[in-house]
Amino acid sequence: MEAKSMTLRDLFGPDRRLVVPVFQRPYVWTEDRNWRPLWEDVTALVHQRMADEEVHPHFLGAVVLDQLLTLTGSMPARQVIDGQQRLTTLQVLLAAVRDVARELDVQDRYVRALVKLTANDDDMTDDPHAAYKVWPTNIDRDSFRMVMDGRLRRPVDVAFPVAPDASAIVQAYWFFRNRTVEWAQELNYEGRLDKGFDALVRVLRDKFELVVIDLKPEDNAQVIFEALNDRGTPLQASDLVKNLVFQQAEEQGLPVEELYRDLWAQLETPDWRKEVRQGRLKRPRLDVFLMQYLTGELAEEVMAPELLLTFRRYVKAADMGLVNLMRRLVERAGAYRRLTAEEQPLTPEGRFLRTVGVLDANTVMPVLLWMVSRFDEDDRAGAVGTLDSYLVRRTVCRLTTKNYNRLFLELLKELKAKDDPSVVADFLLRQEADSGFWPRDRDIRDVFRSQPLYKQLTRTRMRLLLAELEDSLYSGKTERHVHNGELTIEHLLPQAWEEHWPLPDGGGLGSVEAHERRQSLLHTVGNLTLLTGRLNTSVSNGPWERKRNDILVHSALSLNRSLPAQWDEESILARADHLSEAFSRRWQRPDGGAPTSSVAGFPAPRLGAREATPVGRPATVQMPRSRRDVARHMREAFSGLPVGSILTVSQITAVPTSQYEGGEISPGAVAARLRADNVPGIRAVPGSSPLSARKIS
């Protein structure tokens, strides 16, 4: 490779095209992180020049260009391997200054100088896009053309609000245009407009420098692209996957533009770049899908830091051509979006998918994705109902989820081996340990009678449980109520019961025991129902006779139609039994499994874990800085995660532990301990970028 320093006049002055390949990500730079600092650098240098101070060149970073074959006599071109965000921003900045100069009617030579930096001038070319110095990736081209052609130009005294959904390139243009107008109006007031534009054009043209690295034919552009991905705005793992796919498409002589337009463009929408929760972390939706897809294809767990390496291995071993592989990927992506959509149809499968979202049970998604690709909805209905029952029963019984990734991976292997959805029930019935046991009807009854689920489950999960119980109580003779999410959870025996609900006299229980028994049943399912917010507020802590009458008058739910005239501890237990039967009808479990197993023999997460610290992780406490231990912080960051889990350095620093608050520890300190290889049970992932750690014990 060959590297040399170039000013913007050196880089943009000659007639030459800098082409961003379709496989690169779209424009993502932002005002706070990128545009504003650049503009501040520009104005600082301009101020120095106008004050007749010495102006030293300002370094803007590096750009990596690769050879691009062109026809003899056509305009020279280079492919942008790294630096497209920087190059695009500079062109938008120059266009904004150019347009303001035209509107202010400054000396024409300044406009001509800027035009030379923003447009090629070759009368012999037949390429309609040859006029553009930089040619961005497909998704940004319309916005870029609009900016560079001057179609956003407006009089400087006209306010033009930017639509919040405007493309990033358009927003960048208006940022630089508005800053230039403000700067120019101040100079015009001072009578120094021409001097200011003279300084501005000369600074932009001659005082901003980049290191331009030109690759030779023998240089591996893909390896260099990946090595540079941590600079600037970090690349998503899916950006690297996209680059790999289209690099190989180019090498195989495939129609890259058509493949992008017909296939990959469907994965380039803002919806796919939106961050979604995956366990404790958030990742771009496309990254999460690729992990789920590869898990289903390879029947092995795929970690985020290893996504690119795993995808490269998958492509190499695939028994299909690259085009068919891309078609399969896009088809599965469509299925994934249907499976994870917020709005689901009112079908058994749709209700299950809504439940998966509420339970945050994403580890089951590779199984669902594979079944959707193999069986139609009727054929997979039994397996879907089985998974629904399994997940909800374990949630209600508060059994651990920490080994779900391995459990569903084993299920996936068995499904793929037998190609029969009926194996799902057989597989889950065989699980006997607390990490896999499928609770029975008697376990549900015991939990409903004894456990304060209102305190143990999130409000969203508790509301889902009660809404599904209401649906299960539907008899066919009653009107079906459509739940729109507006119902709230109400305690029939109020949480503040002392004023209107005196303890019974006698009964063989002392006042202390009677109080404790009532408190133990207060937050159980038998004492909970759903009401509208207004009805909930009006009846909240009142006496039972008035409360019951108001509920019977205003509520149409089956949950509330059979409330007895007296509400006491025995009524709560009787209703718990009634609702546990409804639960078992809704989430059925076939007979089978280890006959002696029960939930009672398994350790449960400690009470209140939802409101306090996650299970297995120490609470955050303040410690003197001298006592803080980086290695201990790293071990605690991995606590509760299974062996084999991977976290990046930035994720490790973001976790609050007994040693550091979230984000308080330096990433450099964590990276240094990883590289020193002296943290027990944790090792650096070789070749990972960004640097990541794996839990090994």
C-alpha positions, 0 to 999 in steps of 0.5 A: 500500500502507499500512504500520503498526506493530501489536502482537500484540494489534492483529493477533490481537485482533480476529476476523479470519482471516489466510489463507496461500494454497496456493501458498506453501511449508510451514512451515520454521522451525527451533530454532537459527535461529528458535525459540530466538532468539525465546524468548530475546527473550521471556524477556529482556523478561519479565525486564526487566518483572519487575525493574520496568525499562522495557520497550521494544517489540521489532520482529519484522519485517514482514508483507505482507497482501493483500485477500481477498474475503469474503461480506457479513457473514462474518469479515474475512480477509486473504491472507498474501503474506509473513510466514507463517513468522513468523505461524505461529510466533507462534500456536504460541508463544501456544498453547504458553504458553496450554496450560502456563498451563492445566496450572499452574492460574494465574489464569484471566485469563491463559488468557483473554487468550491464548485471545483471541489464538489463537482467533476467536469468531464464533457466526454463522459457518458456516466450520468453520475460522473459529476459527483466527487464521492458516490455513496452507497445505494441507500444514501444516493438520492439524498446526496444528489439532492444536496450536491445538485443544490436542490436544498438551496434557500435564501439565507433569510428564510427559516426552513425547519428540518423534518425529524425523519429527514435522512442524516445527509440532509440533516448534515447539510442543514446543520452546516448551512445554518452554521455558515449563515450565522457566521456570515451574517455576523461578518456582514454586520461587521463589514468583513464578509469578503475577507471571511469567505476568502479565509474560509475557502482557503482554510477548507481547500488547503489547511485540512489534510487527510492521510490517503492510503492507496491499496495495491492489487495484492493488498487484501481490502477485506482484512484491512476493512475489518482491522479499521472497523473500530475507528470513527463510529463503530461498525455493527457486526452486520456491517462486517457481514454485509462487507464480507458477502459483497466482497465475495460477490465481487470476487465471483463476478456476481451482479453486485448492484442487482443483489443489493437492490433485490435482496440486501436492501430489505435489510437496510431499513432503519428498523433493522438498525434499531437497538433491541434488548437481548438479555441485559444488553441492547444490540442492533436488530439485524445483529440479533437476527444474524445470531439467531439465524446462524444458531438455527443453521449451525445448531451451535451458540453464536456470540456477538463478538464472534458473529463475523467469524462464524458467518465466514465459516458458515458461508465457506461450508454452505452447500449452496451458492452465494445468491441462494444463501442471500435469498435464504437469509432475506427470507428468514429475516422476513420470518424473524420480523413477523415472529418478533413484531409488536402487534401479533394476530389473535391466534394461538401462535400470535398469543404465544409470540406476544408471550415470548416478548413479554417474558423476554424469552429470546433464546427460544427464537432459533427454534421457532425460526427453524420450525417456521422454515420447515412446517406450516402453522397447523403442523407446528401448532402442537409444538408452539403450544408446548413451548408456550406452556413450558415457558409460562409455567416455569416463569410462574414457578420462578425457575431459573432461565440461566441455561435456556440457551443450552437447553433450546440448543439441544432441542434444536439439534433433536428437532433437526435430527428427527424433523418432527415437531412432536419431539418438542414435548418428549424432549421437555418432559425428559428434563428433570433438573431445576434448569429444565423441569416442566412444572405440573398442575399441582406445582401451579396450584401450590404456587397460586396458593402460597407465592406472592406473584404480584411481588415476584413478577413484573407488572407486564407479566402479571397483567399478561397472566391475569388477561390469559386467565380471563380468556381461559374462563370464557365459556362461550355463553359470555361476551368475549372481552378484548384486552387493549392494555388499559386494565390495571391490577387490583388487590381485592383485599386491599394492600392497606386493609387495616381500616375497613378489613378487621381481623376475625375474632377467635378462630384459634389464631392469635392476632399475630398469626392472623395478621401474618396469614393475611399478609402472606395471601395479600399478593397471591393470585387468588387476591388479584384481578383486573379493573379499569383504571377509573374503577380501580381508583374508586374501589381501591381501599373501601369495604368489601360490600361496596367494593364488590357491588361496584365491581359487579356493576361495572366489570364485564370480566369473568374474573369478577363475575363470581366474587362471593359475598364475603371476602376472607382468607379462605375465599382467596385460597378457593379462588386461587384453586379456581384460577389454577384450574383455568391456568392448567387448561390454558397452558396444558402439560401432558402427563409424563416426566419424572414422577417424583419431581416437583417445584418444591425441591428446586431453589427459587430466586430470592424474594424481591429479586425483580425490584433489587439486584439480579440473582447471583450478582452482589448489590452495588456498594460504594467503596474507597477507590484504594480498595477497588479491584478490577479483576473482581469487577470483571468476575462480578460482571460475568456472575449469573451468566453461563460458562462460555458467555462473551462480553465486550470491554465496553459491556464489562465497564457498563455493569455496576458491581460491588467495585465500580458503578456502571461506566465508572471504570476505565475501559483501558483498565479492563483491557489491560487486565485482559491482555495480561491474562490474570483474571481467574475464570476469564480469558480474552477472545483471540482476535476479537474486535472490539476486545472481548472476554469469555467466561471459562469457569 
